[in-house]
Amino acid sequence: MTKASICTIGDEILIGQIVDTNSSAISRALEAVGVRVERMLSIGDNHDEIVSNLDKELNNSEIVICTGGLGPTRDDITKQALADLSGSRKFVENLEQARIVKDILTSRGLEVLESNRNQAMVPDTCEVIPNRNGTAPFMVFRFSPNRFGHPAVLYSLPGVPHEALSAIPLIINDIKEHFTLTDIYHRNLMVYGYAESALAKKIEAWEDSLPEDMHLAYLPNTLTGVKLRLSIYGGDRKEEEERIEEKFAQLHGILGDAIYSDAEDDLQHALKKLLAGTGKTVSAAESCTGGEISHLITSVPGSSEYYLGSVTSYAIAVKESVLGVPEETIEKFGVVSSEVAASMAEGVRRLTGSTYSVSTTGLAGPGGDGVLPEGTVWIGVSGPHGTVTQMRNYHNDRLRNIQRFAASALDMLRRYIIEDKNSIIC
């Protein structure tokens, strides 16, 4: 398995002045062709740190890709560090990059300064891939096995995102020419309704049974639950697919409806798969989620086929006058209660004529109501087979509580629809 490291160079990344988006794009491209990214590293604008860290990465990986530090100003010292790392004795002009530099600057009505011309000067130890979108070339340094114990190559790219991204296909083609690559196969399952720790305990025996070449990752997210990613590095792709399918079939038996997708989906897309083409519809009555459920549902193209609308009944008066929640229900049980959630769901279903409806009433925080703590939500779902409610409690800030409330509501609605379908089939 060919291994790679990705390095960013520049103080601006270390101090949080800019966000590194290059590394994730490069990593995805490498994984797609069977190169395993083992490390990502950020290095400041310090000559010795650049040299020592890149030397270390080349010892560990066959491929190192670094971005940044190749501008025309004095603080851009990467090129000199790469020259010293590679044993360069002089800089030479790359004529094609020099022509590109001139064309870019003159087309913008800018003077070609000495600092600009210097960008076409490169260490004599590198190969150049011309950068047609900027003034700094893409440099390739190849090292013999005698240096690091294995063949190694270092690619140096500008840090400007559109320039770095334009280099990726060229770098990938070069990697394919110089390395023998094997497959990396990933499959995902999306799970909702388990905390990461509880999920790990639930599937502990299954995880312990995985072969050594299968790697499981837990990737939690507020809105989508936990993504389980199973990976095999190397081997025959068809065989890898069959082996992972077998393991995931076992997992379906353990987790059941908690698994809502075997792709990188979210709950609102899972809802579309259940409803599209069925003629059945949904509506929402939201209080504490303030329209978040509606926003998630309508973020999916084609949701107008099955989504009728919602009532954001934030005020008690709107719950009573629009949704028809009885005043005495609120007085007796409180606005954050099973009874109110049920009445809200039934009210919006009656109002819109939808097949199914979902409701939320809760305390997003900060602060509770003197009875229930912040982070408490009652969710109601109504449909042809009656109305069900469920209380959930989360311990996050206001925004994350709202997101969790909405995601939990979508999941509860999803499970209700599945049960309804199964009862019809039976």
N, C-alpha and C positions, 0 to 999 in steps of 0.2 A: 504494500500500500504506500503510495507516494504521499509524503507529508509536507505541509506548508505552514509558514508563519506569515502573518500580516502585520506590518508595522506602520504606524503613523508618526510623522516627524513634525514637531513644531510646538512651541510653548503655548500657542493659542488653543490647542486641544487640551493640554494639561490644566490650564486655568479656567476651562469651561467657556472660553470666549466664542468658540464655534463648536458645532456638533459634528462628530465624525460619521458621515453616512457612507463614505467610500468602502470601509471595511466590510460592512454587511453585504454590499453589492458584490464585492470581490469574492467574499466567502461563498455566497450562493453560486457564483459562476464556477468556482473551483469544485465545490461539492457535486455540481451537475456533471462534471466530466471525470469524477472518481478520484479527486485529490482531497485528502482529509486535512482540514485546517485544525492544527493542534494548539496554536497560540495566537493571541492578538496582543500587541504591545504598543504603547505610546511612549515616544522618546522626545525629550526637550531639545531645544536648539543649542546643543553642546557637542562640539566635535568629538571629544573622547568618548562620551556616552553613546553617540551614534555608532562609532567604530566598534566599541566593545560589545554593544548589544546586538548589532548586526552580525558580528563574528560569532557570537553565541548562538544566534538563531540559525545561521548557516551550518553550524555544527550539529544542530538538532534536526533540521529539516532540509530536504532536497530543494525546496522552492521557498524563497522569501520575496514577498512583494511589499515594497514600502512606498508610501505616498507623502508628498509634502517637502518643503524646504528647497525648492528649485527655482524660486523667483529671481528677479534681477537686483534685489536690494541686498545690502551687506549682511543682514541677519540670516540670509539663506545660505547656509554653509554645508548643506548636504552633499553637494557635488564634490567638494574638496574632501569631505570625509570618505566618500565612496572611492575617490581616487587613491587615497592613502590605504584604505582597506584592500583594494585590489592590486596594489603595488604599481600604480601608474607612475610614469616618469615625466609625462608631459600631457598637455591638453592640445587637441587638434580640432580644427573647424569642420563641422559637418555641413557640407555645402547645401544639401537639400533643406535642412532645418534653417540655415541662414536665409535661404530664399523665402521660406515660409514666414520667418520673422519679419522680413522686409515687406512682404505682401500684406500681412495682417496690419502692421502699423501704418503703412501708407494708405491702405484702404480706409482707415479711420481718421486720416488726416493728421497723423502723429509723426513726430520726428523720430528717426531711428537713432537712438543713443548708443554710446559705447556699451552701457550696461545691457542693452537689448541684444547687441551683437554678440556679447559674451555668452548669452544663453545657448548659442549654437556651438560653443566650445565645449568639448567633452573629453573625459580621460581616454587615453589611447588604449586602455584595457577593455573598453566597452563596445558593444554593437549598438547601433542606433535604429530605433523604429521611429520614423518621423511623426511628429505630433501636428496634425493639420488643423487642430482646433485651438492651438496656443503656441507660445513662443519657446517653451522648454521641451526638449525631446524626451521620448521614452528611452531609457537606457537599460541595456541588458548586460550583466556581468556573469560570465561563466567561469566556474572554478573546477579544476581537475580533482579526481578522487584523492590525490596526494595531499591536498590542502585540508580537507575536512573528513576524509575517510569515506566519502561517497561523492558522486557528481553532484554539484550544487549550482543553482542559478539564482541571481538576484535581479529583480526587476524594479527599477526606480521610476515612479510616475509623479507628475505634478499633483498637488493636493486639491486644486480647483475641481470641484465635483464633475462638471460636464467634461473636463479634459480626462480625468481619471476614468470615468465611465466609458468614454470613447476608446480608451486603450484596452479595455477588458477583452473584447473579441480578438484583438491582435495578440495579446498575451496568451490567451487560451490556445490559439492556433500554434503559437511557438511551443507551448508546453506539450501539446499533442505530438509535435514533430520530434521532440527530444526526450520524452518519457513514455514508458510503457504503462498505461493506465488500466486500472480495474474498476469494476462497478462499485458504487455505493448506493444501497437501496434503503429508502426510508418509507415507512407507512405510519399514518396517524389514526388515532381514535379520539373522538371528542367525548368527554364525560362531564355530566353535570349532576350536582347533588351531593358530592363528596368533597370535604376538605382534603388537601393534598396528603396530609398525614393519615387520615382515615382511609383514603383510597389505597395508600401504600400498604396499610395493614390488611385491607380487604383482599388484595391480590398478592400478598406476600408469598404464599406457596407457589402460585403461578410464576411469579418473578424468579423465585429460587430455581425453578425448573428450566429456565432459559439456557440454551447452549452458550458456551463461552464467547462465540462470535456474534451473538445478538446483544445489542445494547439498548436498554430502556431509559427514556428520559421523561421526567414529569415537568410539564410546562403550564403552570397555573395562570389564569387570567380572570379578572373581575367579571367581565361580561360573557365569557365563553366557557368558564369552568376550567377543567384540567385537560390539556392535550397530552395524550400518551403517544410518544414517538418511539417506534421500534426500528432499529437500524442494523444493517449487516454491511460490513466493509469488506469488499473483495468477494470473489466467487462468481458463479454463473447467475445471471440476473433472473432467468426463468426459475431456477431452483430456489433462489432467494425469495421470490414472490410466493412460491408454493409453501415454503417453510413458514413465512410470516403469516400467510393466510391461515394456516393450521393453528398457529399460536393465537391469532386474533379470534378465531372461531371459539377457542376455549374461553377467551376473555368475555365474549358475548354471553356465554353460559353463566359466567360468574356475576356480571354486572347488569345484564338484562337491559331494561329501558333507560338506565342511567347513561348508556351509550347512545348519543343522538346522531352521530355521523362518523363515517370512516374516511372523510376528507377534511380539509382544513376549513370547515364550515363554522358558522355561528348559529345560535338558537333561532334567529329570525329566518335564516335560510332553511333550517330544518323544518320550521313551520310552513314555509312555502312548499316544500316537498310533500307535506301531508295534505295541504289544501288545494294546491293548483290542479285544475282540471276536475275537481270533485263537485263544484257548484256550492260548496259549503263556505260560510263566511264567518268573520270574527269582528268583534268590536271591543272597546276598552273603556273602563271608567276609572280614571286616575285621580288620586288625591296627592299623596306624598311623593309620587314619582313625577308629577308635574308635566306629563306629556312624553316622558322618556320611553315608555312602552310603544307609544304611537310612532315616535321617531325611529326606533329600532325596526319596527315592522315595515314602515314605509321607506326605509333605506334600501330595501330589496326591490330591484326592478320587477315590475309585474304584480306588485302587491295589491294594486287596485282591483285585481280580479277577485280577491277574497277578503280584503279589508274594507269595512264600511265606514268606520270613523270612531270617534271617541268623545267623551265628555271629561274635561279636566275640572272636576268638582272639588276645587281646593277649599272653598268656603262651605260651612255646614248648610247655609241657606240654599246653595246650589245642589247639594246632595238631596235636600228635601224637595225643593221645587222642581228640579229638572229630572232627577233620577227616581224620585218618589220614595226615598228612604223615610220611613215614618219618624216623626219627631220623638215619639215615645220610645222607639228603639234606641235612638241616640242617647236620650236621657237615662234609660235603664242600663244600657250596656257600655256606653261611652263611644266616642267617634272611632277610636282604634279598637275594633272588636270583630269577632267572627260574624256576628249578626249584621253589622253595618257593611262589612265586606261582601257578604252574601246578598244583601239588599241592593248594593251598588251594582253588582254583576247582573242581577236579575233585572234591575231597572234599565241599564243600558242595552241589554239584550231585547227587552220589550220595546224600548224606544227606537232602536235601529232595525229590528227584525232579523238580527244575525243568528246564525246557527249556534255559535259559541260566543262567550264573552269572558273577559278577565277584569278584575278590579284590584286596586291597592288602597289601603288606608294605613298610615303608620306615622312614625316619628323619625325623620331623617336626622334630626339633631341640628345643632348641639342642644342638649337638654331633653329630659323626658317630660311626662305630663304629671308627675307626682305619683303615678301608679305603675306605669310601664316605663322601662328605661329607653333611652335613645337607641336607635337601631332596630326597633321593633316594627314589624309590618305584618298585617293580616292580608292575605291574598285570597280572593274569591274567584272561582271559575264556574260558569253556568253553561248548561247545554241540554240536549234532549233527555239526558238521563239524570237530571237534577243539578243541584248546586253543591259544591264542596268548598271548604275553606281550610286554610293552613296558616299557622303563625311561624314567622322566621325572625331571628334576631341576629344582627350583625354588629360588629364593634369597630366601625371605621369612621372616617370623617364624613361630613354631610354628602359630598359628591359621590364618594365610593358607596355609601349606604344607598343612595338613590339608584346607582348603577346595579348594585346587587339586588335591590328590590325588584327592579325591572327585569333583570335576567331570571330571577327566581320565578317571577310571574309568567314569563314566556315558557319556562321549563314546565311549570305546573299545567299551563294550558296545553302544551305539547303532549304531556302524559295523558291528560284527560281525553284528547282527541284520539290518541292511540288506543286507549281503553274503549272508547266509543266505537271505533272501527272494529276492534276485536269482538265486541258484543254483537255487532251487526252480522259479522261473519259467522259467529257461532249460532 
